[in-house]
Amino acid sequence: MTLRPFLRDSDLPDADSLPCMLAWVAPDGTVLHANRGFHEQVGSGGISVSLPALLTADSGVALTTQLAARRDFRLSVRMPLSGNLRWGEAWLDLQVTWLDEQGCYVCVLHDVSDSRRAEIASRSRAEQFQLLADNVPVLISYFEATNFRCLYANKLYAQTFGFDERSVIGRTFAEIVGDAAAEVIQPYVDYLLREHKPAAYEREMRTPEGKRHWLEVNLIPHLAADGTLLAAFVLVADITKHRLAEQAVRESEERLSKFMQASVEGILFHRNGYLTDANDPLCQLVGYPLEEILGRHVFDFLPSDQIARVSAVMEAHGEVAYESVVLHRDGRRIPVEFIVRTIERHGERLRMSIVRDIRDRHAAQEHIRRLAHNDSLTGLPNRLSLMEHLGHMIAAARRDDSQVALLFIDLDHFKRVNDSLGHLVGDTLLQTIARRITESLRGTDVVARFGGDEFIVLLPRTLQRMDVEEVAHKLLARIEVPVNADGRLISVTPSIGISMFPHDGETADDLIKHADTAMYLAKSRGRANYQFFTPAMASTAYDALVLESQMSQALTRGEFVLHFQPQVRSRDGVLVGAEALIRWNHPERGLLMPDMFIPLAEQQRLMLPIGQWVLRESMRCARRWHEEGLCVPVAVNLSTVQFQTSGFTALIEQLLAEEGVAGELLELELTERMLMDDLPEVKRKLSELKALGIRISVDDFGTGYSSLAHLKELPIDKMKIDRSFVLGLPADNDSAAIARAIVQMARGLGLVVIAEGVETDAQRNFLARLDCDELQGLLVGEPLAAADFADWVARQSHTTQV
């Protein structure tokens, strides 16, 4: 439809050249004709559509009502984010003229979005300032310079003097604070008016209830550009708590004296190094009565190697905590922690030291350090320690032009023992076999537990192959002797693979890999035998290649799945997160656990695409649950190869953006070893991850080796106690001591602690008493597919409500 039936050609302006939107509209709202500006903004569908329909619901109703009146009007309306509108949300000013002869309206539409947004922003800033002023713990007011009448006051100022924000306006400061207070304040006001400089003072006031308050007042001049005084800001801070604190310090003197006598830790005071007082625990620690301590110099109770350090602390007058050593009367060295403070006592400035006996702490730390290098079950060197020994032996063999033999021992069908008789029986068997292997070797030989039911034996300075064969025969015979485990005679046989330096490899990794290959050949030849590595055995790597190829295809075929194990708060069982655990739905072998394919994936760099899939799928599940009202942060284990990849943090940020997931819904678990390599780079990466809102957890804490000095420098949120320590709780004293030490250590570092592998009520109760924050394990819930996990959460929620 065109405009011609309504207007003569001579009446039509050059509408397309106008810088506004122009439309001719029927009384029912139908757009009869429009200029180019209208078409460009609304789109090609601008004709024969209803103008009210293009607006928000309230604007559409308002326009329809006005159009029915057939008269001139002006209206502000809004266009919503919908349809083909290119400008999005917009505010429009409509000037509407009724053309009686043509029976339609001519509408001029002006886009006033910018001015409206500016108005809203200005109002928002004013509201923000008002909100800030009304909520800061400071009294704020603004007085005119000529008569010192109030022009503005925040809520706290007005209420303090019995007014509100409106009734206080226009009053003089004397009317607000009272004549008596005004008389005290007037000299400071006069100074500001005369000098045009800030003035400050303190005064005491009492509330209507009679409570004393101390106020700190700052008068700040507001000067014009030419230096004319326009007004004055008045800022009043309540410093009552500071004055009360001073009083509390005085009153605490008596309490300090009582505390000294009640404390179980040693406390001493000294002036310039000479002891002025000490409590009974300090006397007991060093073995002297108080009368033999007073007046002596603190250096008398230190070994000579500690005097320089303690002297430096005393000269610096710092308030620090550090470890040192004191001497007992009988000459024993006692490790202690000095917590040094400067205090006022009896009006005199003294140095106070809390002397904490840390022998138990050192024992626990030494135990943790030993566990970092030794297997917790068998006491043998672990993999980390093994690699150190092997590196030293290879270096010595190069110097001496000698050989090193490496025997890789794997127990045949050991999994059957665990599956049929349980892990406790399996552990007993491993301990017995570890002892037998050790007893079969020379003092210079090394045996280590490599992992699971795998052991490695290192024979340095080996002369001939027949010497190695003799050891292998001895181990075969010794290991297969039945073991009495809980009244059951259990017998397992070993398969042994042997590699020799330098013939079978120049590096530790090559020797282990080739011995591992020979061990698998021994298994394929009937088990319970040994095989030396030969180059021809490299062909057995074919099986690994097949599995590698299947893993590559598994990604494209969607054969990997994630299971989620719930993590709950220990004190009330509330769900706090879930750990994502990968599984492989192998088309031939069924559901495979990660230990059956992840090691190969890490060796062959397949861990990068698999790890990226795990991260993306975990984010998707977390987002889906969040959309369904379930806020569950998902913890994902990182491999070393993932974390060390260049651009790792950028990849995480990209995945979060692509999946639309907040960083707070993701937790990354790293091993201790990963945190110790290239500390500055690790710290940089972790800081970038933390900036995204991601939480960082140290996985399997206590099984690796990490420097506590380094850990405290890293932005870590959580420590996870390894299941190997949880297994023996609470009966095993060593495990209990380690768990307690880890929890206390985490508390000192301000970290959350979670224990994994919790399977019994006794373990849960013990960990709760230790104040362990979170729990994970079969007692809480087994790993579940995503849908089953959501159902589990729903059931738990229903049970809690019931």
Rosetta blueprint (number, residue, H / E / L):
1 M L
2 T L
3 L L
4 R L
5 P L
6 F L
7 L L
8 R L
9 D H
10 S H
11 D H
12 L L
13 P L
14 D L
15 A H
16 D H
17 S H
18 L L
19 P L
20 C L
21 M E
22 L E
23 A E
24 W E
25 V E
26 A L
27 P L
28 D L
29 G L
30 T E
31 V E
32 L E
33 H E
34 A E
35 N L
36 R H
37 G H
38 F H
39 H H
40 E H
41 Q H
42 V H
43 G L
44 S H
45 G H
46 G H
47 I L
48 S L
49 V L
50 S E
51 L L
52 P H
53 A H
54 L H
55 L L
56 T L
57 A H
58 D H
59 S H
60 G H
61 V H
62 A H
63 L H
64 T H
65 T H
66 Q H
67 L H
68 A H
69 A L
70 R L
71 R L
72 D L
73 F E
74 R E
75 L E
76 S E
77 V E
78 R E
79 M E
80 P L
81 L L
82 S L
83 G L
84 N L
85 L L
86 R L
87 W L
88 G L
89 E L
90 A E
91 W E
92 L E
93 D E
94 L E
95 Q E
96 V E
97 T E
98 W E
99 L E
100 D L
101 E L
102 Q L
103 G L
104 C E
105 Y E
106 V E
107 C E
108 V E
109 L E
110 H E
111 D E
112 V L
113 S H
114 D H
115 S H
116 R H
117 R H
118 A H
119 E H
120 I H
121 A H
122 S H
123 R H
124 S H
125 R H
126 A H
127 E H
128 Q H
129 F H
130 Q H
131 L H
132 L H
133 A H
134 D H
135 N H
136 V L
137 P L
138 V E
139 L E
140 I E
141 S E
142 Y E
143 F E
144 E E
145 A L
146 T L
147 N L
148 F L
149 R E
150 C E
151 L E
152 Y E
153 A E
154 N L
155 K H
156 L H
157 Y H
158 A H
159 Q H
160 T H
161 F L
162 G L
163 F L
164 D L
165 E L
166 R L
167 S L
168 V L
169 I L
170 G L
171 R L
172 T E
173 F H
174 A H
175 E H
176 I H
177 V H
178 G L
179 D H
180 A H
181 A H
182 A H
183 E H
184 V H
185 I H
186 Q H
187 P H
188 Y H
189 V H
190 D H
191 Y H
192 L H
193 L H
194 R H
195 E H
196 H L
197 K L
198 P L
199 A E
200 A E
201 Y E
202 E E
203 R E
204 E E
205 M E
206 R E
207 T L
208 P L
209 E L
210 G L
211 K L
212 R E
213 H E
214 W E
215 L E
216 E E
217 V E
218 N E
219 L E
220 I E
221 P E
222 H E
223 L E
224 A L
225 A L
226 D L
227 G L
228 T L
229 L E
230 L E
231 A E
232 A E
233 F E
234 V E
235 L E
236 V E
237 A E
238 D E
239 I L
240 T H
241 K H
242 H H
243 R H
244 L H
245 A H
246 E H
247 Q H
248 A H
249 V H
250 R H
251 E H
252 S H
253 E H
254 E H
255 R H
256 L H
257 S H
258 K H
259 F H
260 M H
261 Q H
262 A H
263 S L
264 V L
265 E L
266 G E
267 I E
268 L E
269 F E
270 H E
271 R E
272 N L
273 G L
274 Y E
275 L E
276 T E
277 D E
278 A E
279 N L
280 D H
281 P H
282 L H
283 C H
284 Q H
285 L H
286 V H
287 G L
288 Y L
289 P L
290 L H
291 E H
292 E H
293 I L
294 L L
295 G L
296 R L
297 H E
298 V H
299 F H
300 D H
301 F H
302 L L
303 P L
304 S H
305 D H
306 Q H
307 I H
308 A H
309 R H
310 V H
311 S H
312 A H
313 V H
314 M H
315 E H
316 A H
317 H L
318 G L
319 E L
320 V L
321 A E
322 Y E
323 E E
324 S E
325 V E
326 V E
327 L E
328 H L
329 R L
330 D L
331 G L
332 R L
333 R E
334 I E
335 P E
336 V E
337 E E
338 F E
339 I E
340 V E
341 R E
342 T E
343 I E
344 E E
345 R E
346 H L
347 G L
348 E E
349 R E
350 L E
351 R E
352 M E
353 S E
354 I E
355 V E
356 R E
357 D E
358 I L
359 R H
360 D H
361 R H
362 H H
363 A H
364 A H
365 Q H
366 E H
367 H H
368 I H
369 R H
370 R H
371 L H
372 A H
373 H H
374 N E
375 D L
376 S L
377 L L
378 T L
379 G L
380 L L
381 P E
382 N L
383 R H
384 L H
385 S H
386 L H
387 M H
388 E H
389 H H
390 L H
391 G H
392 H H
393 M H
394 I H
395 A H
396 A H
397 A H
398 R H
399 R H
400 D H
401 D L
402 S L
403 Q E
404 V E
405 A E
406 L E
407 L E
408 F E
409 I E
410 D E
411 L E
412 D L
413 H L
414 F H
415 K H
416 R H
417 V H
418 N H
419 D H
420 S H
421 L H
422 G L
423 H H
424 L H
425 V H
426 G H
427 D H
428 T H
429 L H
430 L H
431 Q H
432 T H
433 I H
434 A H
435 R H
436 R H
437 I H
438 T H
439 E H
440 S L
441 L L
442 R L
443 G L
444 T L
445 D L
446 V E
447 V E
448 A E
449 R E
450 F E
451 G E
452 G L
453 D L
454 E E
455 F E
456 I E
457 V E
458 L E
459 L E
460 P E
461 R E
462 T E
463 L L
464 Q L
465 R H
466 M H
467 D H
468 V H
469 E H
470 E H
471 V H
472 A H
473 H H
474 K H
475 L H
476 L H
477 A H
478 R H
479 I H
480 E L
481 V L
482 P L
483 V E
484 N E
485 A E
486 D L
487 G L
488 R E
489 L E
490 I E
491 S L
492 V L
493 T L
494 P E
495 S E
496 I E
497 G E
498 I E
499 S E
500 M E
501 F E
502 P L
503 H L
504 D L
505 G L
506 E L
507 T L
508 A H
509 D H
510 D H
511 L H
512 I H
513 K H
514 H H
515 A H
516 D H
517 T H
518 A H
519 M H
520 Y H
521 L H
522 A H
523 K H
524 S H
525 R L
526 G L
527 R L
528 A L
529 N L
530 Y E
531 Q E
532 F E
533 F L
534 T L
535 P H
536 A H
537 M H
538 A H
539 S H
540 T H
541 A H
542 Y H
543 D H
544 A H
545 L H
546 V H
547 L H
548 E H
549 S H
550 Q H
551 M H
552 S H
553 Q H
554 A H
555 L H
556 T H
557 R H
558 G L
559 E L
560 F E
561 V E
562 L E
563 H E
564 F E
565 Q E
566 P E
567 Q E
568 V E
569 R E
570 S L
571 R L
572 D L
573 G L
574 V L
575 L E
576 V E
577 G E
578 A E
579 E E
580 A E
581 L E
582 I E
583 R E
584 W E
585 N E
586 H E
587 P L
588 E L
589 R L
590 G E
591 L E
592 L E
593 M L
594 P H
595 D H
596 M H
597 F L
598 I H
599 P H
600 L H
601 A H
602 E H
603 Q H
604 Q L
605 R L
606 L L
607 M H
608 L H
609 P H
610 I H
611 G H
612 Q H
613 W H
614 V H
615 L H
616 R H
617 E H
618 S H
619 M H
620 R H
621 C H
622 A H
623 R H
624 R H
625 W H
626 H H
627 E H
628 E L
629 G L
630 L L
631 C L
632 V L
633 P L
634 V E
635 A E
636 V E
637 N E
638 L L
639 S L
640 T H
641 V H
642 Q H
643 F H
644 Q L
645 T L
646 S L
647 G L
648 F H
649 T H
650 A H
651 L H
652 I H
653 E H
654 Q H
655 L H
656 L H
657 A H
658 E H
659 E H
660 G L
661 V L
662 A L
663 G H
664 E H
665 L H
666 L E
667 E E
668 L E
669 E E
670 L E
671 T E
672 E H
673 R H
674 M H
675 L H
676 M H
677 D L
678 D L
679 L H
680 P H
681 E H
682 V H
683 K H
684 R H
685 K H
686 L H
687 S H
688 E H
689 L H
690 K H
691 A H
692 L L
693 G L
694 I L
695 R E
696 I E
697 S E
698 V E
699 D E
700 D E
701 F E
702 G L
703 T L
704 G L
705 Y L
706 S L
707 S L
708 L H
709 A H
710 H H
711 L H
712 K L
713 E L
714 L L
715 P L
716 I L
717 D L
718 K E
719 M E
720 K E
721 I E
722 D L
723 R H
724 S H
725 F H
726 V H
727 L L
728 G L
729 L L
730 P L
731 A L
732 D L
733 N H
734 D H
735 S H
736 A H
737 A H
738 I H
739 A H
740 R H
741 A H
742 I H
743 V H
744 Q H
745 M H
746 A H
747 R H
748 G H
749 L H
750 G L
751 L L
752 V E
753 V E
754 I E
755 A E
756 E L
757 G L
758 V L
759 E L
760 T L
761 D H
762 A H
763 Q H
764 R H
765 N H
766 F H
767 L H
768 A H
769 R H
770 L L
771 D L
772 C L
773 D L
774 E E
775 L E
776 Q L
777 G L
778 L L
779 L L
780 V L
781 G L
782 E L
783 P L
784 L E
785 A E
786 A H
787 A H
788 D H
789 F H
790 A H
791 D H
792 W H
793 V H
794 A H
795 R H
796 Q H
797 S H
798 H H
799 T H
800 T H
801 Q H
802 V L
